[in-house]
Amino acid sequence: MPTHTASLFSIATGSSEPIYRQLVEQVRRLSASGQLRPGDEMPSVREIAQALALNPMTVSKAYSLLEMEGVLARRRGLGMVVAESASTQPADRAGLLRPTLERAAVEARQLELDPETVLSLFATILKETK
């Protein structure tokens, strides 16, 4: 587990998505991609709250949701860890990307862009971000 808590998460304060949801989605993605592995210890609520200047209740809410989903598990004396059942299957990773792509598709339709243009742009962006 990286020791730089702030580098694990990035919060978009101007986003319409609530901060706790941003944290939940980021932990899901980190777990699905294998960057967080089963048994990895998560930073404490206090550490994340301080590093990102968040209300500790916001971080606690995100952790609670992740625990209910089975992504995180509470371990006596260790705090939260990535659950053994947290999956890294390719289908799970693709499912995590779907909401982002759905939002992009809505925006593309609103801009009246044809699918070929959108797919070409997406392919270009994928190549640029390697």
Secondary structure as GFF3:
##gff-version 3
##sequence-region A 1 130
A	DSSP	alpha_helix	5	8	.	.	.	ID=ss1
A	DSSP	alpha_helix	19	32	.	.	.	ID=ss2
A	DSSP	alpha_helix	45	52	.	.	.	ID=ss3
A	DSSP	alpha_helix	56	69	.	.	.	ID=ss4
A	DSSP	beta_strand	72	75	.	.	.	ID=ss5
A	DSSP	beta_strand	79	82	.	.	.	ID=ss6
A	DSSP	alpha_helix	90	110	.	.	.	ID=ss7
A	DSSP	alpha_helix	115	128	.	.	.	ID=ss8
###
